[in-house]
């Protein structure tokens, strides 16, 4: 597809994701568009969990269309900046970093390594989905900040939850 | 060594690979995962010492989870698996949580996996679950998984203990970490 911007025609690619959306990218830009209306949608429109379903749909296609990797990285970059993600943000950034490494590996002709990295990205992406669904159901998520150092074993720190339901933590 | 179920499961996999390790077996619960990440092998090892019984599982490749207070039915621990990812959760009488490892040195993916565990896996380990747990003898194959999926506790970057953190559990963790430093043996 093409688009006119400031008198200049630019070529964009589009891929259908999650049924009714198009991932549109090209010229260093990426956005998710509702196919029926042509309107760009945001994380606020879909909710973080809904938006992530679109990300997963793209991720699923990356194995067959490696050109989707750069726009997906851009999309994750944007998503990781959404306020209030809490502990989920670490997962989003981890997925993005695996994808960057996979793209680099592909550029170096290391297909096996790229497949491995894409697999790890997928695993983390599914964990992100699980946490986003919990959050959407109103669950308060525990973060690393809720751990407190309570001792050492073999020179390594031991952490416990600040307290559990019975108030028994911080005991190691 | 005769194959036998070492736990009861809340969710049945496609098959279970058995690997003889020391005098005790490791069972690898196998799924073909969704997305394109195929071949998911989740290892479970039961450790018996006198009358005490504990379970070892893996979290995202490099994390080791020691379940020190498993609840038993018909003498066996109960293992459920997180939806979609299949990370094992061992139903426990005590949900005390301890993490042994330097958070500042862990890669982002491991830090996130720990947060996933706290929020999505630990709740599955709550005691006295009303759901059914079954055997899996019909799914057992006496064949280890491919080498890259083998359970290597001594390579763990961090250890999570769920359950009572007794002196004996502490000694066990010390043993695991010491073996990692010397590079020998398996816990």
Boltz contact constraints between the chains, C-beta under 6 A:
constraints:
  - contact:
      token1: [A, 60]
      token2: [B, 35]
      max_distance: 6.0
  - contact:
      token1: [A, 63]
      token2: [B, 36]
      max_distance: 6.0
  - contact:
      token1: [A, 87]
      token2: [B, 115]
      max_distance: 6.0
  - contact:
      token1: [A, 90]
      token2: [B, 108]
      max_distance: 6.0
  - contact:
      token1: [A, 90]
      token2: [B, 111]
      max_distance: 6.0
  - contact:
      token1: [A, 90]
      token2: [B, 112]
      max_distance: 6.0
  - contact:
      token1: [A, 91]
      token2: [B, 112]
      max_distance: 6.0
  - contact:
      token1: [A, 94]
      token2: [B, 108]
      max_distance: 6.0
  - contact:
      token1: [A, 94]
      token2: [B, 109]
      max_distance: 6.0
  - contact:
      token1: [A, 94]
      token2: [B, 112]
      max_distance: 6.0
  - contact:
      token1: [A, 119]
      token2: [B, 37]
      max_distance: 6.0
  - contact:
      token1: [A, 122]
      token2: [B, 35]
      max_distance: 6.0
  - contact:
      token1: [A, 122]
      token2: [B, 37]
      max_distance: 6.0
  - contact:
      token1: [A, 123]
      token2: [B, 37]
      max_distance: 6.0
  - contact:
      token1: [A, 124]
      token2: [B, 109]
      max_distance: 6.0
  - contact:
      token1: [A, 126]
      token2: [B, 84]
      max_distance: 6.0
  - contact:
      token1: [A, 126]
      token2: [B, 85]
      max_distance: 6.0
  - contact:
      token1: [A, 127]
      token2: [B, 85]
      max_distance: 6.0
  - contact:
      token1: [A, 127]
      token2: [B, 116]
      max_distance: 6.0
  - contact:
      token1: [A, 130]
      token2: [B, 120]
      max_distance: 6.0
  - contact:
      token1: [A, 131]
      token2: [B, 119]
      max_distance: 6.0
  - contact:
      token1: [A, 141]
      token2: [B, 119]
      max_distance: 6.0
  - contact:
      token1: [A, 142]
      token2: [B, 118]
      max_distance: 6.0
  - contact:
      token1: [A, 142]
      token2: [B, 119]
      max_distance: 6.0
  - contact:
      token1: [A, 153]
      token2: [B, 100]
      max_distance: 6.0
  - contact:
      token1: [A, 153]
      token2: [B, 173]
      max_distance: 6.0
  - contact:
      token1: [A, 153]
      token2: [B, 174]
      max_distance: 6.0
  - contact:
      token1: [A, 154]
      token2: [B, 174]
      max_distance: 6.0
  - contact:
      token1: [A, 154]
      token2: [B, 177]
      max_distance: 6.0
  - contact:
      token1: [A, 156]
      token2: [B, 100]
      max_distance: 6.0
  - contact:
      token1: [A, 156]
      token2: [B, 101]
      max_distance: 6.0
  - contact:
      token1: [A, 156]
      token2: [B, 102]
      max_distance: 6.0
  - contact:
      token1: [A, 157]
      token2: [B, 102]
      max_distance: 6.0
  - contact:
      token1: [A, 158]
      token2: [B, 98]
      max_distance: 6.0
  - contact:
      token1: [A, 158]
      token2: [B, 100]
      max_distance: 6.0
  - contact:
      token1: [A, 159]
      token2: [B, 99]
      max_distance: 6.0
  - contact:
      token1: [A, 160]
      token2: [B, 98]
      max_distance: 6.0
  - contact:
      token1: [A, 161]
      token2: [B, 97]
      max_distance: 6.0
  - contact:
      token1: [A, 172]
      token2: [B, 98]
      max_distance: 6.0
  - contact:
      token1: [A, 172]
      token2: [B, 165]
      max_distance: 6.0
